[in-house]
């Protein structure tokens, strides 16, 4: 441990050490990987869909922010999992 730099240990959590990325990067990743995912077998696509549904349901259950829960619900409606 370097004693000249007292802030070097313990390391900071990643969410404090790195600046948040711009929101457009998420959409760029989706556009980049969508053609690849379309070539996967149906079972693999179904598994990815199940992971997404489980994650959105977890967000709806555990997130304290109503706007985020509402957005997760809207995504489930778009996917045909939930009904309005």
N, C-alpha and C positions, 0 to 999 in steps of 0.2 A: 504494500500500500504506500502510495506517495504521500508523505506528510506535508509536502509543500502545497498540495491541492486538497484541502479538507473536504471539498464537495465531490471528490471523485469516488467516494465510497460511502454508503451503498449507492448503487446506480439508481437513477431516477426511473420511475415507471415510463414505459414507452409513450403513453398518452400525454405525459408532461414533457418528454424529451423531444418529441417530434411534432412539428406543426400539423394541423389537420389538412388533409388533402382537399382539393376542390371537388365539389359535387359532380362536375362534368366527368371526372375520371371514372366514376362508377359506370356511367353510361357508355363511355369509350370501351371499358372492359367488356360490358355486355355485348356491344356491337362487334368486338373483336372475337369473342368466344362463341357467339350464337351459331355461326356456320359450322364450327367444329362439333358443338353439342348436337346439332341437327344430324350429323353423320353417325352418332352413337346408336347402338341397338336400342330398341324400345324399352327393354328392361332397365338399362342404365339410365335412360331419360326419366323413367318412372321413379327410380330411386332418388335421383336429384330432385324431382318434384316433391317427393315425400319429405326429404330433408328441408326443403323450402317451406312446406306446409307446417312441419313440426316447429321450425324456427319462428314462423309468424304466429303460431298459436302460443308459443312461449312468450313472445313479445306482448301479445294481448293479455296474457295472464299476469306477467311480472312487471311490466313497465309502469312507472308511476305517472307518466305524462299522458294525458288523455289524447292529445293530438297524435302522438306516436301510435297509440293503440288504435285510434280511428284509421290511421294510414294502413296499419297492418290488416285491419278488417277489410278495407277497400281492396287491398291486394288479394285477399282470400276470395272476395266477391268476383274480382276479375278472373281468378283462376277457376271459378265455378265450384268452389268448396263451400262457401257460405252464400246465403240468400239475403237480399235486402228486405 
